[in-house]
Amino acid sequence: MALLGIDFACALESLRDGRVPDRDCVLPLLSKLVGYCLIAASTTVKLPQILKILKNRSARGLSMLSFELDVVGYTIALAYCLHKGLHFSAYGELVFLLIQSIILVAVIYYYSQTLGAKTWTKTLLYFALAPTILSGKVNPVLFEALYACQHAVFFCARVPQIWKNFTTKSTGQLSFLTAFMNFGGSVARVFTGIQEKAPTTVVLGTLRTVVTNGTILSQIIMYRKRREEREKKVK
């Protein structure tokens, strides 16, 4: 019995015989289920951040470079997973994260600056190159090098925001809910990546994401707690 690529046969047979399914049966099944849960959650993961900016009509405290690099990183990661032929449950959230990231960057552009020549150039360059990368029409050696750079891209995407939070001792308009879901999703993706036998580079890249997402989440908690304490003293 299979549904959406998930084979329930071994688990159902064990339960029918009154036995607890063994580890080799449960872990792959759990991995697929977690993967699809991540995909479902990813459809709204950046929505709280988008809505917060729209509600406050401000992108204060947000690093433009961080969100731009997110778009680049998700594009490369999605292209690589498609190229490697991984099961959809191992990367499906990248589709929705990429779409939401593009919308998020557009919203930040709108509230943080006028659309100058530099912004239009970056936008046109991305939409000119993205289809070629996503379709895999790139030299295999160059593609591997591009993916290797993707890890650095995601790392660098978080560093400007982490540094800005640290220097201003504030997280501005960053959404706690989005940061929490990013962290939780990256932790779960390490598990599914291992179970789906994803390339080591994919797993290591996800581990780095866990660290950087965890740092931003901890900053939001720490700086907001300090702000609340200051507000109480003022009152």
C-alpha positions, -999 to +999 in steps of 0.1 A: +000+000+000+016+032-012+004+068-011+024+098-024+055+076-025+050+065+011+049+027+015+027+017+045+029-020+037+056-031+062+040-011+090+005-024+084+017-060+081+036-057+114+005-042+132-017-068+116+005-095+131+004-078+165+041-067+163+057-033+166+072-022+133+110-025+133+133+005+130+141-001+093+104+001+086+095+031+108+123+055+100+118+057+062+080+060+068+085+087+094+110+105+071+084+107+043+057+119+066+079+146+082+089+156+047+054+162+036+045+180+068+075+203+061+062+209+026+027+217+040+041+241+066+064+258+041+034+271+022+030+297+049+064+299+067+073+334+054+037+347+055+040+361+091+071+381+080+053+395+050+022+404+069+042+420+097+059+443+072+026+451+055+009+458+088+036+482+101+044+495+066+080+493+075+111+471+069+130+485+098+158+463+111+157+440+081+189+433+061+181+437+024+211+416+014+200+387+037+167+383+019+181+388-016+207+360-009+178+338+004+163+340-031+196+331-048+202+302-023+167+287-027+170+289-064+203+270-065+191+244-039+159+237-058+178+234-091+203+209-075+176+187-060+157+186-093+189+178-111+197+149-086+162+135-090+155+135-053+120+125-041+097+155-038+093+149-001+130+156+003+129+191-012+093+202-019+093+230+006+120+248-015+094+255-042+072+274-017+100+290+001+114+304-032+081+318-042+075+334-008+111+348-007+106+365-040+074+381-027+091+391+006+120+408-013+095+427-034+077+439-002+109+449+014+119+468-018+086+487-017+089+498+019+127+504+022+138+522-008+130+537-042+134+513-071+167+526-086+187+513-115+207+490-092+175+473-079+160+468-114+193+455-127+195+428-099+159+419-105+162+415-143+195+396-139+179+371-116+148+364-138+171+361-168+194+335-152+170+316-129+151+296-157+184+283-171+196+272-136+163+256-126+161+237-159+195+222-153+209+235-186+243+241-169+276+223-173+276+194-147+310+206-132+298+242-130+265+229-115+284+212-087+305+242-081+274+264-081+258+241-055+290+242-034+287+280-034+250+277-024+261+267+011+281+299+014+252+319+000+228+307+027+255+312+054+261+347+041+224+353+038+221+350+076+253+367+087+243+403+077+210+400+096+227+384+126+253+412+126+227+439+122+207+425+151+238+424+172+250+459+165+215+475+169+206+452+199+172+449+181+155+426+156+133+453+142+104+439+121+117+403+121+089+378+127+093+354+156+069+329+141+088+329+107+121+325+125+108+297+147+094+278+117+127+283+098+146+268+127+122+239+133+120+231+096+158+230+092+162+207+121+135+183+107+151+185+072+184+172+086+166+140+096+147+136+063+179+143+044+197+115+061+168+091+057+163+099+020+201+094+015+206+129+002+241+139-008+264+147+022+267+182+009+230+187+012+229+174+049+260+195+059+244+226+043+212+220+063+232+217+095+248+251+089+212+264+083+202+250+117+230+270+134+223+303+117+185+300+120+189+291+157+211+322+162+185+345+147+157+329+167+177+333+200+184+369+191+147+376+187+140+361+221+168+378+239+165+413+225+127+413+228+130+402+264+154+431+271+131+456+253+101+444+275+122+448+306+132+484+296+095+492+289+085+480+323+111+502+340+099+532+320+063+526+332 
